[in-house]
Amino acid sequence: MDSDLVRRAEAYQEQADCRSRNEFVAAAMENYIAGLQGHAMEDALVKKLACAIEKAVDLEAVKISKGLFRYAVELNVIMQMMAQTLEFTPRSCANFAVRP
């Protein structure tokens, strides 16, 4: 091991409540392994969370799409009722055409 690493480990050995270097190294290895396992669990949780969010967003998108379709159909019905009530014909609507 690098001598600087050994010096830093000795500085933290007492703080870690370890009586020997071997005990400190064993505790450090356990923490490192636990960290690796934690990252693996975090990755799995992140993937599950992303999947759950994607499903929720997809469901909401479907609801919004259906709502917009119903709105468009209702708007079409209202426009047809107005056209019949006001007796609009294709010829009379030509007067309302937008001109540049």
Gaussian input, Z-matrix of N, CA and C with variables (Angstrom, degrees):
# hf/3-21g

backbone

0 1
 N
 C     1     B1
 C     2     B2     1     A1
 N     3     B3     2     A2     1     D1
 C     4     B4     3     A3     2     D2
 C     5     B5     4     A4     3     D3
 N     6     B6     5     A5     4     D4
 C     7     B7     6     A6     5     D5
 C     8     B8     7     A7     6     D6
 N     9     B9     8     A8     7     D7
 C    10    B10     9     A9     8     D8
 C    11    B11    10    A10     9     D9
 N    12    B12    11    A11    10    D10
 C    13    B13    12    A12    11    D11
 C    14    B14    13    A13    12    D12
 N    15    B15    14    A14    13    D13
 C    16    B16    15    A15    14    D14
 C    17    B17    16    A16    15    D15
 N    18    B18    17    A17    16    D16
 C    19    B19    18    A18    17    D17
 C    20    B20    19    A19    18    D18
 N    21    B21    20    A20    19    D19
 C    22    B22    21    A21    20    D20
 C    23    B23    22    A22    21    D21
 N    24    B24    23    A23    22    D22
 C    25    B25    24    A24    23    D23
 C    26    B26    25    A25    24    D24
 N    27    B27    26    A26    25    D25
 C    28    B28    27    A27    26    D26
 C    29    B29    28    A28    27    D27
 N    30    B30    29    A29    28    D28
 C    31    B31    30    A30    29    D29
 C    32    B32    31    A31    30    D30
 N    33    B33    32    A32    31    D31
 C    34    B34    33    A33    32    D32
 C    35    B35    34    A34    33    D33
 N    36    B36    35    A35    34    D34
 C    37    B37    36    A36    35    D35
 C    38    B38    37    A37    36    D36
 N    39    B39    38    A38    37    D37
 C    40    B40    39    A39    38    D38
 C    41    B41    40    A40    39    D39
 N    42    B42    41    A41    40    D40
 C    43    B43    42    A42    41    D41
 C    44    B44    43    A43    42    D42
 N    45    B45    44    A44    43    D43
 C    46    B46    45    A45    44    D44
 C    47    B47    46    A46    45    D45
 N    48    B48    47    A47    46    D46
 C    49    B49    48    A48    47    D47
 C    50    B50    49    A49    48    D48
 N    51    B51    50    A50    49    D49
 C    52    B52    51    A51    50    D50
 C    53    B53    52    A52    51    D51
 N    54    B54    53    A53    52    D52
 C    55    B55    54    A54    53    D53
 C    56    B56    55    A55    54    D54
 N    57    B57    56    A56    55    D55
 C    58    B58    57    A57    56    D56
 C    59    B59    58    A58    57    D57
 N    60    B60    59    A59    58    D58
 C    61    B61    60    A60    59    D59
 C    62    B62    61    A61    60    D60
 N    63    B63    62    A62    61    D61
 C    64    B64    63    A63    62    D62
 C    65    B65    64    A64    63    D63
 N    66    B66    65    A65    64    D64
 C    67    B67    66    A66    65    D65
 C    68    B68    67    A67    66    D66
 N    69    B69    68    A68    67    D67
 C    70    B70    69    A69    68    D68
 C    71    B71    70    A70    69    D69
 N    72    B72    71    A71    70    D70
 C    73    B73    72    A72    71    D71
 C    74    B74    73    A73    72    D72
 N    75    B75    74    A74    73    D73
 C    76    B76    75    A75    74    D74
 C    77    B77    76    A76    75    D75
 N    78    B78    77    A77    76    D76
 C    79    B79    78    A78    77    D77
 C    80    B80    79    A79    78    D78
 N    81    B81    80    A80    79    D79
 C    82    B82    81    A81    80    D80
 C    83    B83    82    A82    81    D81
 N    84    B84    83    A83    82    D82
 C    85    B85    84    A84    83    D83
 C    86    B86    85    A85    84    D84
 N    87    B87    86    A86    85    D85
 C    88    B88    87    A87    86    D86
 C    89    B89    88    A88    87    D87
 N    90    B90    89    A89    88    D88
 C    91    B91    90    A90    89    D89
 C    92    B92    91    A91    90    D90
 N    93    B93    92    A92    91    D91
 C    94    B94    93    A93    92    D92
 C    95    B95    94    A94    93    D93
 N    96    B96    95    A95    94    D94
 C    97    B97    96    A96    95    D95
 C    98    B98    97    A97    96    D96
 N    99    B99    98    A98    97    D97
 C   100   B100    99    A99    98    D98
 C   101   B101   100   A100    99    D99
 N   102   B102   101   A101   100   D100
 C   103   B103   102   A102   101   D101
 C   104   B104   103   A103   102   D102
 N   105   B105   104   A104   103   D103
 C   106   B106   105   A105   104   D104
 C   107   B107   106   A106   105   D105
 N   108   B108   107   A107   106   D106
 C   109   B109   108   A108   107   D107
 C   110   B110   109   A109   108   D108
 N   111   B111   110   A110   109   D109
 C   112   B112   111   A111   110   D110
 C   113   B113   112   A112   111   D111
 N   114   B114   113   A113   112   D112
 C   115   B115   114   A114   113   D113
 C   116   B116   115   A115   114   D114
 N   117   B117   116   A116   115   D115
 C   118   B118   117   A117   116   D116
 C   119   B119   118   A118   117   D117
 N   120   B120   119   A119   118   D118
 C   121   B121   120   A120   119   D119
 C   122   B122   121   A121   120   D120
 N   123   B123   122   A122   121   D121
 C   124   B124   123   A123   122   D122
 C   125   B125   124   A124   123   D123
 N   126   B126   125   A125   124   D124
 C   127   B127   126   A126   125   D125
 C   128   B128   127   A127   126   D126
 N   129   B129   128   A128   127   D127
 C   130   B130   129   A129   128   D128
 C   131   B131   130   A130   129   D129
 N   132   B132   131   A131   130   D130
 C   133   B133   132   A132   131   D131
 C   134   B134   133   A133   132   D132
 N   135   B135   134   A134   133   D133
 C   136   B136   135   A135   134   D134
 C   137   B137   136   A136   135   D135
 N   138   B138   137   A137   136   D136
 C   139   B139   138   A138   137   D137
 C   140   B140   139   A139   138   D138
 N   141   B141   140   A140   139   D139
 C   142   B142   141   A141   140   D140
 C   143   B143   142   A142   141   D141
 N   144   B144   143   A143   142   D142
 C   145   B145   144   A144   143   D143
 C   146   B146   145   A145   144   D144
 N   147   B147   146   A146   145   D145
 C   148   B148   147   A147   146   D146
 C   149   B149   148   A148   147   D147
 N   150   B150   149   A149   148   D148
 C   151   B151   150   A150   149   D149
 C   152   B152   151   A151   150   D150
 N   153   B153   152   A152   151   D151
 C   154   B154   153   A153   152   D152
 C   155   B155   154   A154   153   D153
 N   156   B156   155   A155   154   D154
 C   157   B157   156   A156   155   D155
 C   158   B158   157   A157   156   D156
 N   159   B159   158   A158   157   D157
 C   160   B160   159   A159   158   D158
 C   161   B161   160   A160   159   D159
 N   162   B162   161   A161   160   D160
 C   163   B163   162   A162   161   D161
 C   164   B164   163   A163   162   D162
 N   165   B165   164   A164   163   D163
 C   166   B166   165   A165   164   D164
 C   167   B167   166   A166   165   D165
 N   168   B168   167   A167   166   D166
 C   169   B169   168   A168   167   D167
 C   170   B170   169   A169   168   D168
 N   171   B171   170   A170   169   D169
 C   172   B172   171   A171   170   D170
 C   173   B173   172   A172   171   D171
 N   174   B174   173   A173   172   D172
 C   175   B175   174   A174   173   D173
 C   176   B176   175   A175   174   D174
 N   177   B177   176   A176   175   D175
 C   178   B178   177   A177   176   D176
 C   179   B179   178   A178   177   D177
 N   180   B180   179   A179   178   D178
 C   181   B181   180   A180   179   D179
 C   182   B182   181   A181   180   D180
 N   183   B183   182   A182   181   D181
 C   184   B184   183   A183   182   D182
 C   185   B185   184   A184   183   D183
 N   186   B186   185   A185   184   D184
 C   187   B187   186   A186   185   D185
 C   188   B188   187   A187   186   D186
 N   189   B189   188   A188   187   D187
 C   190   B190   189   A189   188   D188
 C   191   B191   190   A190   189   D189
 N   192   B192   191   A191   190   D190
 C   193   B193   192   A192   191   D191
 C   194   B194   193   A193   192   D192
 N   195   B195   194   A194   193   D193
 C   196   B196   195   A195   194   D194
 C   197   B197   196   A196   195   D195
 N   198   B198   197   A197   196   D196
 C   199   B199   198   A198   197   D197
 C   200   B200   199   A199   198   D198
 N   201   B201   200   A200   199   D199
 C   202   B202   201   A201   200   D200
 C   203   B203   202   A202   201   D201
 N   204   B204   203   A203   202   D202
 C   205   B205   204   A204   203   D203
 C   206   B206   205   A205   204   D204
 N   207   B207   206   A206   205   D205
 C   208   B208   207   A207   206   D206
 C   209   B209   208   A208   207   D207
 N   210   B210   209   A209   208   D208
 C   211   B211   210   A210   209   D209
 C   212   B212   211   A211   210   D210
 N   213   B213   212   A212   211   D211
 C   214   B214   213   A213   212   D212
 C   215   B215   214   A214   213   D213
 N   216   B216   215   A215   214   D214
 C   217   B217   216   A216   215   D215
 C   218   B218   217   A217   216   D216
 N   219   B219   218   A218   217   D217
 C   220   B220   219   A219   218   D218
 C   221   B221   220   A220   219   D219
 N   222   B222   221   A221   220   D220
 C   223   B223   222   A222   221   D221
 C   224   B224   223   A223   222   D222
 N   225   B225   224   A224   223   D223
 C   226   B226   225   A225   224   D224
 C   227   B227   226   A226   225   D225
 N   228   B228   227   A227   226   D226
 C   229   B229   228   A228   227   D227
 C   230   B230   229   A229   228   D228
 N   231   B231   230   A230   229   D229
 C   232   B232   231   A231   230   D230
 C   233   B233   232   A232   231   D231
 N   234   B234   233   A233   232   D232
 C   235   B235   234   A234   233   D233
 C   236   B236   235   A235   234   D234
 N   237   B237   236   A236   235   D235
 C   238   B238   237   A237   236   D236
 C   239   B239   238   A238   237   D237
 N   240   B240   239   A239   238   D238
 C   241   B241   240   A240   239   D239
 C   242   B242   241   A241   240   D240
 N   243   B243   242   A242   241   D241
 C   244   B244   243   A243   242   D242
 C   245   B245   244   A244   243   D243
 N   246   B246   245   A245   244   D244
 C   247   B247   246   A246   245   D245
 C   248   B248   247   A247   246   D246
 N   249   B249   248   A248   247   D247
 C   250   B250   249   A249   248   D248
 C   251   B251   250   A250   249   D249
 N   252   B252   251   A251   250   D250
 C   253   B253   252   A252   251   D251
 C   254   B254   253   A253   252   D252
 N   255   B255   254   A254   253   D253
 C   256   B256   255   A255   254   D254
 C   257   B257   256   A256   255   D255
 N   258   B258   257   A257   256   D256
 C   259   B259   258   A258   257   D257
 C   260   B260   259   A259   258   D258
 N   261   B261   260   A260   259   D259
 C   262   B262   261   A261   260   D260
 C   263   B263   262   A262   261   D261
 N   264   B264   263   A263   262   D262
 C   265   B265   264   A264   263   D263
 C   266   B266   265   A265   264   D264
 N   267   B267   266   A266   265   D265
 C   268   B268   267   A267   266   D266
 C   269   B269   268   A268   267   D267
 N   270   B270   269   A269   268   D268
 C   271   B271   270   A270   269   D269
 C   272   B272   271   A271   270   D270
 N   273   B273   272   A272   271   D271
 C   274   B274   273   A273   272   D272
 C   275   B275   274   A274   273   D273
 N   276   B276   275   A275   274   D274
 C   277   B277   276   A276   275   D275
 C   278   B278   277   A277   276   D276
 N   279   B279   278   A278   277   D277
 C   280   B280   279   A279   278   D278
 C   281   B281   280   A280   279   D279
 N   282   B282   281   A281   280   D280
 C   283   B283   282   A282   281   D281
 C   284   B284   283   A283   282   D282
 N   285   B285   284   A284   283   D283
 C   286   B286   285   A285   284   D284
 C   287   B287   286   A286   285   D285
 N   288   B288   287   A287   286   D286
 C   289   B289   288   A288   287   D287
 C   290   B290   289   A289   288   D288
 N   291   B291   290   A290   289   D289
 C   292   B292   291   A291   290   D290
 C   293   B293   292   A292   291   D291
 N   294   B294   293   A293   292   D292
 C   295   B295   294   A294   293   D293
 C   296   B296   295   A295   294   D294
 N   297   B297   296   A296   295   D295
 C   298   B298   297   A297   296   D296
 C   299   B299   298   A298   297   D297

   B1=1.4651
   B2=1.5176
   B3=1.2787
   B4=1.4623
   B5=1.5365
   B6=1.3198
   B7=1.4677
   B8=1.5319
   B9=1.3135
   B10=1.4608
   B11=1.5272
   B12=1.3063
   B13=1.4715
   B14=1.5184
   B15=1.3317
   B16=1.4698
   B17=1.5270
   B18=1.3302
   B19=1.4756
   B20=1.5316
   B21=1.3324
   B22=1.4696
   B23=1.5151
   B24=1.3282
   B25=1.4697
   B26=1.5222
   B27=1.3318
   B28=1.4678
   B29=1.5251
   B30=1.3197
   B31=1.4661
   B32=1.5246
   B33=1.3149
   B34=1.4703
   B35=1.5244
   B36=1.3156
   B37=1.4689
   B38=1.5186
   B39=1.3169
   B40=1.4593
   B41=1.5313
   B42=1.3436
   B43=1.4628
   B44=1.5267
   B45=1.3239
   B46=1.4629
   B47=1.5262
   B48=1.3420
   B49=1.4630
   B50=1.5270
   B51=1.3421
   B52=1.4641
   B53=1.5229
   B54=1.3595
   B55=1.4604
   B56=1.5214
   B57=1.3217
   B58=1.4667
   B59=1.5230
   B60=1.3504
   B61=1.4710
   B62=1.5170
   B63=1.3226
   B64=1.4721
   B65=1.5320
   B66=1.3227
   B67=1.4631
   B68=1.5309
   B69=1.3327
   B70=1.4644
   B71=1.5257
   B72=1.3400
   B73=1.4671
   B74=1.5233
   B75=1.3339
   B76=1.4604
   B77=1.5311
   B78=1.3486
   B79=1.4678
   B80=1.5256
   B81=1.3307
   B82=1.4637
   B83=1.5239
   B84=1.3208
   B85=1.4704
   B86=1.5305
   B87=1.3385
   B88=1.4679
   B89=1.5305
   B90=1.3311
   B91=1.4708
   B92=1.5212
   B93=1.3141
   B94=1.4642
   B95=1.5249
   B96=1.3294
   B97=1.4716
   B98=1.5330
   B99=1.3395
   B100=1.4709
   B101=1.5274
   B102=1.3257
   B103=1.4640
   B104=1.5126
   B105=1.3429
   B106=1.4682
   B107=1.5227
   B108=1.3333
   B109=1.4639
   B110=1.5315
   B111=1.3337
   B112=1.4652
   B113=1.5136
   B114=1.3443
   B115=1.4679
   B116=1.5213
   B117=1.3353
   B118=1.4645
   B119=1.5248
   B120=1.3510
   B121=1.4681
   B122=1.5223
   B123=1.3428
   B124=1.4602
   B125=1.5157
   B126=1.3414
   B127=1.4617
   B128=1.5252
   B129=1.3364
   B130=1.4643
   B131=1.5287
   B132=1.3370
   B133=1.4607
   B134=1.5256
   B135=1.3214
   B136=1.4641
   B137=1.5229
   B138=1.3306
   B139=1.4641
   B140=1.5215
   B141=1.3537
   B142=1.4608
   B143=1.5305
   B144=1.3320
   B145=1.4594
   B146=1.5259
   B147=1.3217
   B148=1.4636
   B149=1.5229
   B150=1.3221
   B151=1.4683
   B152=1.5335
   B153=1.3352
   B154=1.4652
   B155=1.5287
   B156=1.3235
   B157=1.4642
   B158=1.5266
   B159=1.3293
   B160=1.4668
   B161=1.5270
   B162=1.3319
   B163=1.4628
   B164=1.5243
   B165=1.3395
   B166=1.4649
   B167=1.5247
   B168=1.3201
   B169=1.4646
   B170=1.5229
   B171=1.3272
   B172=1.4622
   B173=1.5233
   B174=1.3382
   B175=1.4665
   B176=1.5273
   B177=1.3196
   B178=1.4663
   B179=1.5230
   B180=1.3241
   B181=1.4664
   B182=1.5247
   B183=1.3148
   B184=1.4708
   B185=1.5268
   B186=1.3284
   B187=1.4612
   B188=1.5293
   B189=1.3167
   B190=1.4690
   B191=1.5211
   B192=1.3321
   B193=1.4647
   B194=1.5214
   B195=1.3212
   B196=1.4651
   B197=1.5254
   B198=1.3316
   B199=1.4568
   B200=1.5191
   B201=1.3244
   B202=1.4642
   B203=1.5254
   B204=1.3281
   B205=1.4704
   B206=1.5281
   B207=1.3448
   B208=1.4753
   B209=1.5247
   B210=1.3204
   B211=1.4661
   B212=1.5292
   B213=1.3218
   B214=1.4680
   B215=1.5157
   B216=1.3291
   B217=1.4705
   B218=1.5296
   B219=1.3282
   B220=1.4627
   B221=1.5343
   B222=1.3209
   B223=1.4587
   B224=1.5268
   B225=1.3167
   B226=1.4672
   B227=1.5254
   B228=1.3299
   B229=1.4669
   B230=1.5217
   B231=1.3256
   B232=1.4706
   B233=1.5247
   B234=1.3281
   B235=1.4657
   B236=1.5303
   B237=1.3230
   B238=1.4728
   B239=1.5241
   B240=1.3414
   B241=1.4651
   B242=1.5249
   B243=1.3335
   B244=1.4655
   B245=1.5315
   B246=1.3259
   B247=1.4689
   B248=1.5257
   B249=1.3382
   B250=1.4735
   B251=1.5188
   B252=1.3225
   B253=1.4629
   B254=1.5185
   B255=1.2986
   B256=1.4648
   B257=1.5201
   B258=1.3210
   B259=1.4648
   B260=1.5299
   B261=1.3353
   B262=1.4689
   B263=1.5204
   B264=1.3024
   B265=1.4596
   B266=1.5159
   B267=1.3110
   B268=1.4672
   B269=1.5251
   B270=1.3305
   B271=1.4692
   B272=1.5342
   B273=1.3354
   B274=1.4647
   B275=1.5335
   B276=1.3123
   B277=1.4678
   B278=1.5215
   B279=1.3388
   B280=1.4582
   B281=1.5144
   B282=1.3417
   B283=1.4651
   B284=1.5200
   B285=1.3522
   B286=1.4478
   B287=1.5303
   B288=1.2799
   B289=1.4622
   B290=1.5290
   B291=1.2938
   B292=1.4704
   B293=1.5096
   B294=1.3149
   B295=1.4591
   B296=1.5276
   B297=1.3211
   B298=1.4749
   B299=1.5024
   A1=109.55
   A2=115.08
   A3=122.63
   A4=108.93
   A5=117.07
   A6=120.79
   A7=111.31
   A8=117.90
   A9=121.02
   A10=110.43
   A11=116.22
   A12=120.81
   A13=110.57
   A14=116.87
   A15=121.16
   A16=109.32
   A17=117.78
   A18=121.42
   A19=110.94
   A20=116.34
   A21=118.83
   A22=110.90
   A23=117.00
   A24=120.91
   A25=110.44
   A26=117.08
   A27=120.50
   A28=110.85
   A29=116.79
   A30=120.43
   A31=111.28
   A32=117.51
   A33=121.29
   A34=113.48
   A35=117.28
   A36=121.02
   A37=111.36
   A38=117.83
   A39=121.42
   A40=110.59
   A41=115.99
   A42=120.37
   A43=110.43
   A44=116.95
   A45=121.29
   A46=112.04
   A47=116.64
   A48=123.16
   A49=111.78
   A50=114.63
   A51=120.76
   A52=108.53
   A53=116.78
   A54=121.25
   A55=112.41
   A56=116.74
   A57=119.42
   A58=110.01
   A59=113.52
   A60=117.99
   A61=110.73
   A62=115.90
   A63=119.53
   A64=110.89
   A65=116.05
   A66=119.80
   A67=109.89
   A68=117.34
   A69=121.62
   A70=110.85
   A71=115.87
   A72=120.02
   A73=110.38
   A74=117.55
   A75=120.94
   A76=110.10
   A77=116.75
   A78=120.35
   A79=110.32
   A80=116.62
   A81=120.37
   A82=110.54
   A83=116.65
   A84=120.18
   A85=110.60
   A86=116.76
   A87=119.65
   A88=110.56
   A89=115.84
   A90=119.33
   A91=111.28
   A92=117.24
   A93=120.97
   A94=110.73
   A95=115.81
   A96=120.45
   A97=109.95
   A98=116.49
   A99=119.86
   A100=110.29
   A101=115.78
   A102=119.68
   A103=111.81
   A104=116.27
   A105=119.73
   A106=110.82
   A107=115.92
   A108=119.55
   A109=110.29
   A110=115.36
   A111=119.63
   A112=111.46
   A113=116.75
   A114=119.63
   A115=110.39
   A116=116.14
   A117=119.20
   A118=110.14
   A119=116.21
   A120=120.06
   A121=110.40
   A122=116.42
   A123=119.70
   A124=110.85
   A125=116.41
   A126=119.91
   A127=110.63
   A128=116.32
   A129=119.97
   A130=110.55
   A131=116.64
   A132=120.18
   A133=111.37
   A134=116.24
   A135=119.98
   A136=109.84
   A137=117.06
   A138=120.43
   A139=111.03
   A140=116.61
   A141=119.76
   A142=111.03
   A143=116.32
   A144=120.11
   A145=111.05
   A146=116.85
   A147=120.82
   A148=110.77
   A149=116.49
   A150=120.91
   A151=110.31
   A152=116.34
   A153=120.15
   A154=110.88
   A155=117.21
   A156=120.85
   A157=110.27
   A158=115.70
   A159=119.81
   A160=111.15
   A161=117.31
   A162=120.54
   A163=110.92
   A164=116.57
   A165=120.45
   A166=110.57
   A167=117.08
   A168=120.96
   A169=110.28
   A170=117.03
   A171=120.30
   A172=111.08
   A173=116.89
   A174=120.08
   A175=110.96
   A176=117.34
   A177=120.44
   A178=110.86
   A179=116.98
   A180=120.17
   A181=110.42
   A182=116.56
   A183=120.29
   A184=109.91
   A185=117.05
   A186=120.09
   A187=111.00
   A188=116.42
   A189=120.33
   A190=110.49
   A191=117.19
   A192=121.03
   A193=111.26
   A194=116.41
   A195=119.70
   A196=111.03
   A197=116.45
   A198=120.40
   A199=111.71
   A200=116.75
   A201=120.34
   A202=111.53
   A203=116.74
   A204=119.74
   A205=110.23
   A206=116.16
   A207=119.13
   A208=110.62
   A209=116.28
   A210=121.05
   A211=110.61
   A212=116.98
   A213=120.84
   A214=111.11
   A215=117.38
   A216=120.90
   A217=109.59
   A218=116.54
   A219=119.71
   A220=111.25
   A221=116.83
   A222=120.75
   A223=110.91
   A224=116.46
   A225=121.22
   A226=110.45
   A227=116.96
   A228=120.73
   A229=110.06
   A230=117.44
   A231=121.26
   A232=110.84
   A233=116.65
   A234=120.32
   A235=110.89
   A236=117.49
   A237=120.06
   A238=110.67
   A239=116.71
   A240=120.01
   A241=110.36
   A242=116.64
   A243=119.81
   A244=110.80
   A245=115.78
   A246=119.66
   A247=110.52
   A248=117.31
   A249=119.97
   A250=110.95
   A251=116.99
   A252=120.51
   A253=111.28
   A254=116.84
   A255=120.88
   A256=112.56
   A257=115.34
   A258=123.49
   A259=112.52
   A260=114.36
   A261=119.15
   A262=109.05
   A263=114.91
   A264=121.22
   A265=106.82
   A266=116.94
   A267=118.09
   A268=111.49
   A269=115.72
   A270=119.29
   A271=110.85
   A272=117.19
   A273=119.15
   A274=111.20
   A275=116.88
   A276=120.20
   A277=111.40
   A278=117.60
   A279=120.16
   A280=111.33
   A281=116.35
   A282=119.92
   A283=111.87
   A284=117.38
   A285=121.80
   A286=112.15
   A287=117.36
   A288=120.20
   A289=109.42
   A290=114.92
   A291=120.58
   A292=109.03
   A293=114.39
   A294=118.99
   A295=108.80
   A296=116.40
   A297=118.22
   A298=113.48
   D1=153.37
   D2=176.95
   D3=-64.96
   D4=138.51
   D5=-176.96
   D6=-64.51
   D7=-33.77
   D8=177.22
   D9=-64.75
   D10=-39.57
   D11=177.90
   D12=-64.41
   D13=-40.76
   D14=178.98
   D15=-63.49
   D16=-43.48
   D17=179.49
   D18=-62.04
   D19=-42.94
   D20=179.18
   D21=-65.67
   D22=-39.05
   D23=178.45
   D24=-63.56
   D25=-42.07
   D26=178.99
   D27=-63.88
   D28=-35.36
   D29=179.21
   D30=-64.92
   D31=-33.59
   D32=-178.94
   D33=-94.94
   D34=-7.89
   D35=-176.20
   D36=-59.57
   D37=-46.25
   D38=-179.19
   D39=-67.98
   D40=-41.02
   D41=179.17
   D42=-62.00
   D43=-33.43
   D44=179.88
   D45=-82.05
   D46=0.33
   D47=179.46
   D48=60.06
   D49=42.38
   D50=177.10
   D51=-107.50
   D52=136.30
   D53=-176.14
   D54=-84.78
   D55=-19.68
   D56=-177.53
   D57=-143.95
   D58=167.02
   D59=176.42
   D60=-63.19
   D61=-40.61
   D62=-179.67
   D63=-59.44
   D64=-43.00
   D65=179.20
   D66=-65.00
   D67=-40.48
   D68=178.85
   D69=-64.40
   D70=-44.94
   D71=179.91
   D72=-64.22
   D73=-40.63
   D74=178.94
   D75=-63.25
   D76=-43.49
   D77=178.88
   D78=-64.87
   D79=-40.19
   D80=178.92
   D81=-63.37
   D82=-41.84
   D83=179.50
   D84=-65.30
   D85=-41.25
   D86=178.37
   D87=-61.64
   D88=-43.54
   D89=178.36
   D90=-64.04
   D91=-40.30
   D92=-180.00
   D93=-64.25
   D94=-45.59
   D95=179.40
   D96=-63.82
   D97=-42.16
   D98=178.29
   D99=-61.61
   D100=-38.00
   D101=177.76
   D102=-63.99
   D103=-42.09
   D104=178.01
   D105=-63.25
   D106=-42.89
   D107=178.27
   D108=-64.37
   D109=-38.41
   D110=178.78
   D111=-63.28
   D112=-40.09
   D113=178.30
   D114=-64.13
   D115=-39.17
   D116=178.55
   D117=-63.12
   D118=-41.50
   D119=178.86
   D120=-67.88
   D121=-40.55
   D122=178.34
   D123=-60.91
   D124=-42.77
   D125=179.51
   D126=-60.98
   D127=-42.83
   D128=179.47
   D129=-64.71
   D130=-42.11
   D131=179.68
   D132=-65.72
   D133=-40.17
   D134=179.19
   D135=-62.76
   D136=-42.13
   D137=179.17
   D138=-63.72
   D139=-42.84
   D140=179.20
   D141=-65.49
   D142=-41.12
   D143=178.89
   D144=-64.11
   D145=-43.24
   D146=178.60
   D147=-61.29
   D148=-40.61
   D149=179.31
   D150=-65.09
   D151=-43.25
   D152=179.78
   D153=-64.39
   D154=-40.77
   D155=178.68
   D156=-64.70
   D157=-42.59
   D158=179.66
   D159=-61.02
   D160=-42.61
   D161=178.36
   D162=-63.25
   D163=-43.38
   D164=-179.45
   D165=-63.68
   D166=-42.21
   D167=179.17
   D168=-65.12
   D169=-41.51
   D170=178.55
   D171=-61.12
   D172=-43.12
   D173=178.88
   D174=-62.78
   D175=-42.07
   D176=179.38
   D177=-67.28
   D178=-37.32
   D179=178.37
   D180=-63.07
   D181=-39.27
   D182=177.93
   D183=-65.18
   D184=-42.96
   D185=178.83
   D186=-61.87
   D187=-43.49
   D188=179.57
   D189=-64.27
   D190=-43.44
   D191=179.54
   D192=-60.98
   D193=-44.17
   D194=178.84
   D195=-63.60
   D196=-40.86
   D197=178.42
   D198=-63.12
   D199=-42.99
   D200=178.78
   D201=-65.28
   D202=-37.23
   D203=177.98
   D204=-64.27
   D205=-45.31
   D206=178.43
   D207=-60.57
   D208=-40.93
   D209=178.31
   D210=-60.82
   D211=-44.48
   D212=-179.74
   D213=-63.64
   D214=-40.34
   D215=179.45
   D216=-65.38
   D217=-45.74
   D218=179.94
   D219=-63.25
   D220=-40.01
   D221=177.86
   D222=-62.68
   D223=-39.67
   D224=178.03
   D225=-63.46
   D226=-43.01
   D227=178.97
   D228=-62.40
   D229=-44.56
   D230=179.55
   D231=-62.33
   D232=-43.21
   D233=179.96
   D234=-63.84
   D235=-38.95
   D236=177.96
   D237=-66.48
   D238=-40.22
   D239=178.50
   D240=-63.30
   D241=-42.00
   D242=178.98
   D243=-64.29
   D244=-42.58
   D245=-179.05
   D246=-62.44
   D247=-40.87
   D248=179.60
   D249=-70.77
   D250=-41.17
   D251=-178.70
   D252=-65.36
   D253=-42.35
   D254=-178.87
   D255=-89.29
   D256=4.76
   D257=176.56
   D258=54.93
   D259=47.15
   D260=174.24
   D261=-75.77
   D262=138.01
   D263=173.75
   D264=-122.32
   D265=163.37
   D266=177.82
   D267=-56.12
   D268=-34.44
   D269=-178.87
   D270=-70.39
   D271=-41.35
   D272=-179.29
   D273=-71.75
   D274=-26.22
   D275=178.84
   D276=-74.92
   D277=-18.86
   D278=179.11
   D279=-63.58
   D280=-26.09
   D281=178.79
   D282=-69.84
   D283=-20.85
   D284=-177.91
   D285=-96.94
   D286=5.59
   D287=-177.66
   D288=-63.42
   D289=141.52
   D290=179.22
   D291=-77.84
   D292=128.34
   D293=179.89
   D294=-116.43
   D295=140.26
   D296=179.92
   D297=-70.62

